Amino acid sequence: MTRKLSSLQRGLSLLEAFDADHPEWGVRQLSARTGLPASSVHLMLTSLAEAGMLRRTAQGRYTLGWRLLSVSSALYSAAPWYRLAHEAMEALSRETGELTFLSLLEEARVMCVARSRRPSGAARGETAFFLPPERTASGRLLLALATPQGPGGREPQVPPELRQELWRVQREGYAETDREWRADECALAAPLRDLDGQVVAALGVAVHAERYAASRSLLLRRLLDRASRVSFELGYRLT
């Protein structure tokens, strides 16, 4: 069982390497990216392609397969907020020229589930799949405002030194980090609320620290505007 789980985890690590900035990978490139032996990467890519999760191009590279679309369609049906949130994320990126992203809290873990294509010169952003909640804007926002999704809905552990910051997030309605995850980046995050007022996800934007002070006010205004529009379309009304 342990060996099978390890193989599954390695396969998932390969799939997670495909994103908007890296839609295709070759075996050697993916081996260098993941640190796995090229022979192992080749075998796993071949198996994933046979299962329809990947497609092999005429150049011998790999891209995501259509079978993933059927899986993702079922997931989107279970998350009716996702389409609106994704559209807002892309619109915010176009407006600001910065990288934007969506995150959610599931069973005490903060996960980045989508991000815009990275504009030229933009920050890398909060784009690891699992995020450190204490050091990221979306993590702090979700710790302060969201109810964990998924079976069990376990509450995350909050370090005592972070509680004052989470109270500020609850009071002001957005979260902010200043070079606390990456030394050269700052980020902002705002909540997306459903009909019942529950926070279903965080919409975030990342920016290089060197230009953050000059752009913060405009970024925050546009972020809050986009987040409030999504919440309104999901049925949320301020009382």
Residue pairs with C-beta under 8 A, 6 or more apart in sequence:
7 44
10 34
10 36
10 40
10 44
11 44
11 47
11 48
13 34
13 36
14 30
14 34
14 36
14 41
14 44
14 45
14 48
15 48
15 53
15 54
15 64
16 129
17 25
17 30
17 33
17 34
18 24
18 25
18 63
18 64
19 115
19 127
20 115
20 116
20 117
20 118
21 117
21 118
23 63
23 64
24 57
24 61
24 62
24 63
25 33
25 61
25 62
25 63
26 60
26 61
26 62
27 38
27 41
27 42
27 45
28 38
30 36
30 41
30 45
30 62
31 37
31 38
31 41
34 41
36 44
45 54
45 56
45 62
48 54
48 62
48 65
49 55
49 56
49 62
49 65
51 65
51 67
52 65
52 66
52 67
53 64
53 65
53 67
53 68
54 62
54 63
54 64
54 65
55 62
55 63
55 64
55 65
55 66
56 62
57 63
75 82
76 82
76 83
79 200
80 234
81 192
81 194
81 200
81 201
81 230
81 234
82 102
82 114
84 230
84 233
84 234
85 102
85 114
85 192
85 200
85 201
85 203
85 230
86 102
86 114
88 192
88 203
88 226
88 227
88 229
88 230
89 100
89 101
89 102
89 114
89 115
89 116
89 203
90 100
90 116
91 226
92 100
92 116
92 203
92 205
92 222
92 223
92 226
93 99
93 100
93 116
93 117
93 119
93 205
95 222
96 205
96 215
96 218
96 219
96 222
97 119
97 122
98 119
98 122
98 123
98 205
98 206
98 207
98 219
99 115
99 116
99 118
99 119
99 122
99 123
99 124
99 125
99 127
99 205
99 206
100 115
100 116
100 125
100 203
100 204
100 205
100 206
101 112
101 114
101 115
101 116
101 125
101 126
101 127
101 138
101 203
101 204
101 205
101 206
102 112
102 113
102 114
102 115
102 201
102 202
102 203
102 204
103 110
103 111
103 112
103 113
103 126
103 131
103 136
103 138
103 139
103 142
103 189
103 201
103 202
103 204
104 110
104 111
104 113
104 142
104 146
104 149
104 200
104 201
104 202
105 111
105 142
105 143
105 146
105 147
105 148
105 149
105 156
106 148
106 149
106 150
107 148
107 149
107 150
107 151
107 152
107 153
107 154
108 148
108 154
108 155
108 156
108 157
109 130
109 156
110 130
110 131
110 132
110 133
110 136
110 138
110 139
110 142
110 143
110 156
111 129
111 130
111 131
112 126
112 127
112 128
112 129
112 130
112 131
112 138
113 201
115 125
115 127
118 124
118 125
121 208
122 206
122 207
122 208
123 182
123 184
123 185
123 187
123 206
123 207
123 208
124 182
124 185
124 206
125 185
125 187
125 204
125 205
125 206
126 136
126 137
126 138
126 139
126 181
126 187
126 204
126 206
131 138
131 139
132 139
132 181
133 139
133 140
133 142
133 143
133 156
134 140
134 143
134 159
134 162
135 177
135 180
135 181
136 177
136 180
136 181
136 187
136 189
137 175
137 176
137 177
137 187
137 188
137 189
137 202
137 204
138 175
138 187
138 189
138 202
138 204
139 175
140 162
140 165
140 166
140 169
140 175
140 177
140 189
141 169
141 174
141 175
141 189
141 190
141 191
141 199
141 202
141 204
142 199
142 202
143 156
143 158
143 162
143 166
144 166
144 167
144 169
144 170
144 175
145 169
145 170
145 191
145 199
146 191
146 198
146 199
146 200
146 202
147 153
147 198
147 199
148 154
148 155
148 156
149 200
158 166
169 175
173 190
173 191
173 224
174 188
174 189
174 190
174 191
174 220
174 223
174 224
175 188
175 189
175 190
175 202
176 186
176 187
176 188
176 189
177 186
177 187
178 186
178 209
178 212
179 185
179 186
179 209
181 187
183 209
184 208
184 209
184 210
185 206
185 207
185 208
185 209
186 206
186 207
186 208
186 209
186 212
186 216
187 204
187 205
187 206
187 207
188 204
188 205
188 216
188 219
188 220
188 223
189 202
189 203
189 204
189 205
189 223
190 202
190 203
190 204
190 223
190 224
190 226
190 227
190 228
191 199
191 201
191 202
191 203
191 227
191 231
192 199
192 200
192 201
192 202
192 203
192 227
192 230
192 231
192 234
193 199
193 200
193 231
193 234
193 236
194 200
194 231
194 234
194 235
194 236
195 234
195 235
195 236
197 236
200 234
203 223
203 226
203 227
203 230
204 223
205 219
205 223
207 215
207 219
